[in-house]
Amino acid sequence: MNSYHQQQPQSVESPYRTLVEPCVVNRLQSVVGAQLVIETTKDTIRGKLLEVQPDHIALQAGDSTFFVRIQQIVTIMPL
């Protein structure tokens, strides 16, 4: 006699956590397409803001696209 036991998938908790800063995200969304200076904890990038997500932005600087975590942004200044 064969018995078939179906296992239920177990939930797996992701170790990845991020803080969402809604005021920063809203402000950045209002300037998509603008030329900005983004100062991060590591460097400063000048370029066009292409996209805003809850945890990162995409910035076009010359021929390169940079993806910067919002938590790493120190200051934002329009050009």
Order of alpha helices (4+ residues) and beta strands (2+ residues): alpha-beta-beta-beta-beta-beta
